Amino acid sequence: MEGLFSFGLLFVFVIAVVVVGTAVYAARLRRRGEDLTPERDVATPSGRPAGAAPDGTAASFTDVSAPSGAPHEYFKSMGLETGEEMKMRVYSLDEYAEELGGDAHTARSGHHIAVLKAYRQVDDEWYDYPPDRAARVLGLASEDYEVDAQRSVLLLKRLPPGLPGSARDVL
């Protein structure tokens, strides 16, 4: 009987260690992500914390306030197993023409509403991320965008699901 009690006590102890270890591991992963992009602490124009949806729940994107006149930047996790993030800049059609050298008239006639350029961080440097891969990460259907391969951007017919409402301010 004493052996059974000792075994039960050891079992409870092991479970407690696993639970505490998992909590510490999750906190370290979260903190590591915040260290990679410290600008996450910036509040959105609506006063909500960055990455919070209107109802207060966490959104799938993180909104980063950009300097006046610059395109809005957003971050999206590319998966928990990699811990990597994709940075996106959303441009209006006029900014697409002015800053990227695209044809805003053609984009408007194609019923596009915005332009998105994606980046991926490698060794503390941001590099262009292929638009077709970005569309998959964002969960866009093929009818929701066109690719401008010359400028490595997505011409969006609708905004990606979960993108903060402040992205509409760019349009």
Secondary structure by P-SEA (a helix, b strand, c coil): caaaaaaaaaaaaaaaaaaaaaaaaaaaaaaaaaaaccccccccccccccccccccccccbbbbbccccccbbbbbbccccccbbbbbbbbcaaaaaacccccaaaaaaacccbbbbbbbbcccccccccaaaaaaaaccccccccccccccccccccccccccccccccc
